[in-house]
Amino acid sequence: MAEKERFTDNQDGTITDSKTGLMWMKEDAWQKEAKWYTWDEAAELASYFNDIKFAEFQDWRLPTEEEIQSLYHEEASNQDKYGKEMHLPEAFPSGGLATVWLKGESGHEGTLFDFKNGEFRPLYKSKSGRMTVRLVRGEMLK
């Protein structure tokens, strides 16, 4: 499926992925708020967007490993905020961050996904650094 057929810009700050059935925020949190996030701050941001009913929905959340990996494609070329290549479809605007927080379990370790190389890695949830989140809603199609 071609990218143009797969991703629909809903013209409300969201993109729908017809392959997975998921709706993504078009911009990551860095692009929306111009700040980096710890895991807890990313989770709080999801609550905030639910409270304001972003795009008329109240079920925004951090993505799972399977969900975020569905956006990664080695042949996709997009630019992060530093002008470096990352492998996020061009349906999403350039200028975001490559490392995003994922839905976490309990404990102190969170999980990051890196759009530069497609790798998952653990990181202490309170660590900030250069992390963002791209919120999602819906259920993945089976």
C-alpha positions as CSV (number, residue, x, y, z in Angstrom):
1,M,0.0,0.0,0.0
2,A,1.4,3.4,-1.0
3,E,2.0,5.9,1.7
4,K,-0.4,8.4,0.2
5,E,-3.1,5.7,0.3
6,R,-2.3,4.5,3.7
7,F,-2.2,7.8,5.7
8,T,-5.1,10.3,5.7
9,D,-4.6,13.8,7.1
10,N,-7.8,14.5,8.9
11,Q,-7.2,18.2,8.9
12,D,-7.6,18.4,12.7
13,G,-4.1,17.7,13.8
14,T,-4.4,13.9,13.4
15,I,-3.5,11.3,10.8
16,T,-5.4,8.0,10.3
17,D,-3.4,4.9,9.3
18,S,-5.7,2.7,7.2
19,K,-3.3,-0.2,7.5
20,T,-3.5,-0.4,11.3
21,G,-6.7,1.5,12.0
22,L,-4.9,3.8,14.5
23,M,-5.2,7.6,14.7
24,W,-2.0,9.4,15.5
25,M,-1.3,13.0,16.5
26,K,0.2,14.6,13.4
27,E,2.9,16.4,15.4
28,D,4.9,14.9,18.2
29,A,4.9,16.6,21.6
30,W,8.2,18.4,20.8
31,Q,6.6,20.0,17.7
32,K,3.4,21.0,19.7
33,E,5.0,22.2,22.9
34,A,8.8,22.8,22.1
35,K,10.0,20.9,25.2
36,W,11.5,17.5,26.0
37,Y,9.6,15.1,28.2
38,T,10.3,12.5,30.9
39,W,8.0,9.4,30.8
40,D,5.8,10.8,33.5
41,E,5.4,14.2,31.7
42,A,4.5,12.3,28.5
43,A,1.8,10.4,30.3
44,E,0.5,13.7,31.8
45,L,0.4,15.2,28.3
46,A,-1.9,12.4,27.2
47,S,-4.2,13.2,30.1
48,Y,-4.1,16.9,29.1
49,F,-5.1,16.1,25.5
50,N,-7.9,13.9,26.8
51,D,-9.1,16.7,29.1
52,I,-9.3,19.2,26.2
53,K,-10.9,16.6,23.9
54,F,-8.2,17.1,21.3
55,A,-9.7,16.4,17.8
56,E,-12.9,15.6,19.8
57,F,-11.5,12.4,21.4
58,Q,-10.7,11.5,25.0
59,D,-8.7,8.3,24.6
60,W,-5.2,9.6,23.6
61,R,-2.4,7.5,25.1
62,L,1.2,6.6,24.7
63,P,1.8,4.0,22.0
64,T,2.8,0.3,22.5
65,E,5.9,-1.2,20.9
66,E,3.8,-2.8,18.2
67,E,2.0,0.4,17.4
68,I,5.0,2.7,17.1
69,Q,6.9,0.1,15.1
70,S,4.1,0.1,12.6
71,L,5.2,3.7,11.7
72,Y,8.9,2.8,11.2
73,H,10.0,2.0,7.6
74,E,13.6,1.9,6.5
75,E,12.8,3.3,3.1
76,A,10.8,6.2,4.6
77,S,12.8,9.4,5.0
78,N,11.9,12.3,7.2
79,Q,14.0,14.9,9.0
80,D,14.2,15.4,12.7
81,K,14.6,18.8,14.4
82,Y,18.3,18.6,13.8
83,G,18.0,17.9,10.1
84,K,19.1,14.3,10.6
85,E,17.4,11.5,8.8
86,M,14.8,9.4,10.6
87,H,12.5,6.7,9.2
88,L,9.0,8.1,9.8
89,P,6.6,8.4,6.9
90,E,6.5,11.7,5.1
91,A,2.8,12.0,6.0
92,F,4.1,13.3,9.3
93,P,5.7,16.8,9.3
94,S,9.5,17.0,9.6
95,G,11.1,18.6,12.6
96,G,10.1,16.2,15.3
97,L,12.3,14.2,17.6
98,A,13.5,10.7,16.7
99,T,13.2,9.2,20.2
100,V,9.7,8.7,21.6
101,W,8.4,7.3,24.9
102,L,6.2,4.2,24.8
103,K,3.4,3.0,27.0
104,G,5.1,1.6,30.1
105,E,4.6,-0.9,32.7
106,S,5.1,-0.2,36.4
107,G,8.6,0.4,37.7
108,H,11.3,2.9,37.1
109,E,12.3,1.8,33.5
110,G,10.5,3.2,30.5
111,T,10.9,2.2,26.9
112,L,12.0,4.4,24.0
113,F,11.7,3.9,20.3
114,D,14.3,5.4,18.0
115,F,13.1,6.4,14.5
116,K,16.7,6.7,13.3
117,N,17.4,2.9,13.6
118,G,14.2,1.2,14.7
119,E,15.6,0.2,18.0
120,F,13.8,-0.1,21.4
121,R,15.8,0.7,24.5
122,P,15.1,1.0,28.2
123,L,15.6,4.3,30.0
124,Y,14.9,5.5,33.5
125,K,11.4,7.1,33.4
126,S,12.6,10.3,35.2
127,K,15.4,10.9,32.6
128,S,14.6,13.7,30.3
129,G,17.2,14.3,27.6
130,R,15.8,14.6,24.1
131,M,12.6,12.5,24.3
132,T,9.1,13.2,23.0
133,V,5.9,11.3,22.6
134,R,3.6,10.9,19.6
135,L,0.1,10.1,21.1
136,V,-2.2,7.6,19.5
137,R,-5.8,6.4,19.9
138,G,-7.8,3.4,18.7
139,E,-7.1,-0.3,18.5
140,M,-4.8,-2.0,16.0
141,L,-6.5,-4.0,13.3
142,K,-5.7,-7.7,13.5
